[in-house]
Structures are given as C-alpha cells and as structure tokens.
C-alpha cells in the first residue's frame, strides 16, 4: 500500500462511524480536502452514489486560481475521456434502432474507410488499429469532422483490425462521425437530445461553455499548477474527450447506468457494454463497449478515467452495491486512485 493511502486508511479507521451521518460527512470532507491541498490541486468535485442514492456531493478549492472563484457541485469540468461512455451509449441506441450493427463495417457509413475491415465493435473496444497521430488543435468548424475522418482513414494502421489493442481517441472520434451519418444529426445535437436530456443531465454540454459560466479552468503542472492559457475544447474530439459536466451530472449518469434505465437503453445493451469483449495491455483491465472493466477478484467494475491538459477525472461503477464514485478536477496532480481508495475504505468501514 502506498504511504499516502496507508495514512488515509488509518485516519478513516480512527474516525470510525459512530458519530452519526453528519459527522461522517464532515470527516470525509476533511480527508478529501487534505488530499487536494497536499497535492496542490486547484479545484476538485467528488460524489458518491450508494444503494442507488446520492449520499455525497462536495466541492473543494477554486475553479480558477486567477479569480479565486470557488468550485460548486454545479461547476462544469472538462471530463476528458469519461466522454467515451456517452458516445458508447449513443452507438448502442442506434444499434437498438437498427440504424447500425456492431458487426457493420465502418465503410458502410464512412466511405473513406473502404477496404479497412474495421467494424463498429472494434472501434468501441480500441481494437481497430487506429493511432492517435492527430492531436486536438481547438478547431470549432463542423466541416473539420470530415477532414479529420479523411486524414485518419489514410493513416497506416498499427495492426490488422481485431488483431491487437491500443487505446485511441481516434476510435471514438470516428464513432462520432458514424453517429452523425446513421442518425442524420450532428454529434452535439444527438448527444444532447438523445442522451443528456433522457438521462436527466441538466448542466452537461458538448459546447464551449464560455468564460462567464460556472466552469473550472484548466491548470497545468503536477507539482506547481499554473493557470493554462486555453481550455482544451475541440469540435473533432467531442466524442472521445470533449464533454463538459458537473459532479451532479455525473452522479446522475452513474445512477442511470447502475439502474440500467430503460429510457436510454435495453437491458441487453447495458449488459453488452459491461461485459468483457477484449483484454487490454493494462494489468487487471479489460474492455467492455466504451467502458473499461477493472478486475476485482471475480467481479468486473465498469469505470473510465480521463485526462486532458489541465484536467483529471474518473467515474467508477460498483453494480452489485448500486454504488459509484465520481472524481473531477482542474489539476494534473490529482491523486484520483488514492481518493477513490480512501472513499472505498470509508464506505466499507464497519
């Protein structure tokens, strides 16, 4: 066990749970605030679902070191790759509507991929052979999506489709373009109308939120965080990493997925997303459809971390306990795994 985590667990056991719920929440507040301050993270929002109910939602620090404006539970954070879980849901909706199939070749929707042999399922599981050679550049024009698709389609593949594994934002950006063709709607419109609204997410957005809104500004540097010059928003990268959401939004998103809410997907689609499809190169991590699956003994926990310049995030589901942990921050030194472990230990202390 890491020294920091050992100290945290010791503190949790020392506190105990005998003082009552308000005191327990105050203890957890203190614990998380200390971790934030020790790691010099500007702002942090943390939430917990337990037994299907939101039992904890707290904000710490500031959303911008320059202004000193505090983080709230409604503050929008750039959730980075946690966005992929939303894109996966959109794909599964279109599967249910028979507008596409997991076995469909990508070229059916995007002719630029003719002859590639890549399927929709391979994109969802990062087994298509696409590499991230193109990086976000802050483009905001709709026609940039088609240009991106054409460029990625021409690139050399790392391996034959289905014959390897490599985590890739490109897979999900291409899925975003597939969603547009299959649905007849641009990605931002589809996600907001068919995913955000039915799920009850009130603040989440795919749009540049603007400097006047309650948003967390990115801060670069793990040891000495400094306010970044720009927010990492890019139209092309919305499907892989571009959604902005609050901790309240992601708690609701967690509840929807834990309950397998039929307003979004059928039980079969949820089951497909949360079952093992391929193994990854990471220890104890497999791929579902869009979701990563962490091996805990005989149990697979759906989760997804996220990281872009100036932001870190993580969403973990514990289906058997109808539990979830959400962590959002605007600092690169955020000890996400340590915070998650501390909360797990806190919840499981008898």
C-alpha positions, 0 to 999 in steps of 0.5 A, a space after each residue: 500500500 502506498 504511504 499516502 493511502 496507508 495514512 488515509 486508511 488509518 485516519 478513516 479507521 480512527 474516525 470510525 462511524 459512530 458519530 452519526 451521518 453528519 459527522 461522517 460527512 464532515 470527516 470525509 470532507 476533511 480527508 478529501 480536502 487534505 488530499 487536494 491541498 497536499 497535492 496542490 490541486 486547484 479545484 476538485 468535485 467528488 460524489 458518491 452514489 450508494 444503494 442507488 442514492 446520492 449520499 455525497 456531493 462536495 466541492 473543494 478549492 477554486 475553479 480558477 486560481 486567477 479569480 479565486 472563484 470557488 468550485 460548486 457541485 454545479 461547476 462544469 469540468 472538462 471530463 476528458 475521456 469519461 466522454 467515451 461512455 456517452 458516445 458508447 451509449 449513443 452507438 448502442 441506441 442506434 444499434 437498438 434502432 437498427 440504424 447500425 450493427 456492431 458487426 457493420 463495417 465502418 465503410 458502410 457509413 464512412 466511405 473513406 474507410 473502404 477496404 479497412 475491415 474495421 467494424 463498429 465493435 472494434 472501434 468501441 473496444 480500441 481494437 481497430 488499429 487506429 493511432 492517435 497521430 492527430 492531436 486536438 488543435 481547438 478547431 470549432 468548424 463542423 466541416 473539420 469532422 470530415 477532414 479529420 475522418 479523411 486524414 485518419 482513414 489514410 493513416 497506416 494502421 498499427 495492426 490488422 483490425 481485431 488483431 491487437 489493442 491500443 487505446 485511441 481517441 481516434 476510435 471514438 472520434 470516428 464513432 462520432 462521425 458514424 453517429 452523425 451519418 446513421 442518425 442524420 444529426 450532428 454529434 452535439 445535437 444527438 448527444 444532447 437530445 438523445 442522451 443528456 436530456 433522457 438521462 436527466 443531465 441538466 448542466 452537461 454540454 458538448 459546447 464551449 461553455 464560455 468564460 462567464 459560466 460556472 466552469 473550472 479552468 484548466 491548470 497545468 503542472 503536477 507539482 506547481 499548477 499554473 493557470 493554462 492559457 486555453 481550455 482544451 475544447 475541440 469540435 473533432 474530439 467531442 466524442 472521445 474527450 470533449 464533454 463538459 459536466 458537473 459532479 451532479 451530472 455525473 452522479 446522475 449518469 452513474 445512477 442511470 447506468 447502475 439502474 440500467 434505465 430503460 429510457 436510454 437503453 435495453 437491458 441487453 445493451 447495458 449488459 453488452 457494454 459491461 461485459 468483457 469483449 477484449 483484454 487490454 495491455 493494462 494489468 487487471 483491465 479489460 474492455 467492455 463497449 466504451 467502458 473499461 472493466 477493472 478486475 476485482 477478484 471475480 467481479 468486473 467494475 465498469 469505470 473510465 478515467 480521463 485526462 486532458 491538459 489541465 484536467 483529471 477525472 474518473 467515474 467508477 461503477 460498483 453494480 452489485 452495491 448500486 454504488 459509484 464514485 465520481 472524481 473531477 478536477 482542474 489539476 494534473 496532480 490529482 491523486 484520483 486512485 488514492 481518493 477513490 481508495 480512501 472513499 472505498 475504505 470509508 464506505 466499507 468501514 464497519 
